[in-house]
Amino acid sequence: MRDNDVTHHSGTSGRLTTPRPGDERLEALRKQFEREAVERAALYGRTIRVAPYTLTCPGAERCADLEPIATHVRTQGWLPTRSTFGDIGPPLPIARRSGFGAACKYAAQGFAEGIIAIGRPAITIDNDAYRDVLDFLNERALFLTYLPSQVS
């Protein structure tokens, strides 16, 4: 996975980005993978569990991201996992983030059906790296989701 772009941090989880070519296509693909994973879980009568992931400083900032994530998860009728995952500092390329890697491994081991973050910039704004993440998760019957107002 690649991630050569710089994001700008503005508060608890906001990253300043502008839409780039391919963003809409990738968002549609992400939603498709999410829909398929949720339908698959429903078919087997499983409750959806999602692992929260943040790209924030520890402490109050991380809590400020985890609270709306937990609220959204519950309104969906899903369950947040007991374990949460995160990375701190300037955003490294997604393939080099130990917290995101741990979230993926945790979910792939069957502890969650998906990973939830505040918005896409917490994952990566590089379209090639993002496609790699989506494919990686989908190949393991997992999905990536965001808070509704933060999908791009």
N, C-alpha and C positions, 0 to 999 in steps of 0.2 A: 504494500500500500504506500502511496505517496501523499505528501502534504506539504507543499512548498509555499502556501499562502500564509500571510500574517493576518491574524484577527486582532481587533482592538477591543480591549476590555472596557466596559462602561457600567460599572455597578455590579450587582450580585451575579448576573449571568448574561447580561446583554452583550452581544458582539455586533459591531457595526459591519454590515455586509450589504452588498448590492446584488440583485439577481444577476446570474451569469448564464450564458448559453448552456442549456441542458438541465438547469435546475428544476424546471417544471416536469420534465420527463423523469428525472430521478425521484422527485417527490411522488409522482404517480406510481412509479415502481415500488417505492417504499410502502405506500399505502396498499398496493396490491399484495405485497409480501405479508404485511400486517393482517390484512383481511383473510388471507389464506391460512395463516397460522391460528388466528382466532377461530375460524370455521373448523379447522382440524381439531382444535382443543374441544370445541363444543360437541363435535361428532363423538368424541370419546368421553364426554361428560366431565372434562377437567376444568377447573377454575384457572383462569389466566393469572399467572404470577409474573411480575416484572421486576427487574433489578434496577434500582435507581442509580444513575451515573451523573456525576457533576464535574465540571471543570472550574473549580473555585478554590479560594483559600479556605483552610480549615476554620472552624468556629462559626461565628455568626453568619458569615457569607454562605457557607455550606448549608447551614440550617435554613437560610432564606431560600435556597433552591430546593431543598428536600421537602419543605412544608407544602408548597403548591403541587409538587410531584405527587406526594402522598394523597392529597385531596383529590387530584384528578384521577388517580388510580382507583380510589374508592368510588368515585362517581361513575366510573366505567363498570363497576361491579367486579373489578380485579382485585388482586392482593399484592401489596408491595412485599418484596422479600425482606427478611430480617437483615440481611447483609446489604450494605450500600457500597458503592464504588466511586472513586474519584481520583482526579489528578490535580496537581497544583502547579503554580508557576506559569511561565509563558507556555502557550500551547505548543508542545512538541508534535512532530508528525504523528498521526494516529497510530501507526505501527510501532512507535516507540513509547507509547503511554502505557505504563504498567497497570494503572487502574482500569483503563478500558479493556485491556487484555484480560485482566482478572474477571471483569464482568462477563466478557464473552465466554471464558472458560467455565465460569460458574453456571451460566445459562446452558451451555453445551453439555454440562454434566447432568442436566435434568432438573436443576433447582429453579429454573425460570423458563417461561416461554418467550420472553422478550426483555429488552433493555429500554428504559425510558430516560430521557434527558429533557432539559428545559427547551432546547431548540437545536436545529442542525449545526449551528456554529460551534456548539460544545463538542461536536464530533469532528467535523472537518468541513471547510468550504471548498476544498479541492475536489472537483467532480470525479476524477479518476479514482482517488483514494476512497471517496464516498461510495462509488459503485462497487469497489472491492469489499467494503464493509458490508453493504447490503447483500452482495452475493455470498460472502462468507457466512453471514447469519442465516440467510435463506437455505443454503445447502445443509444446514443443521436444523432446519425447521424452526428457526427462531426469527424474531422480528425486532425492529427498532421503531420507537414511537416517541412523540414529543407532546408537550402541552399544546392544546388547540391553537392558541394565539401565537405560537412560536414555531410554526412548521418550516419556515424558510430560513 
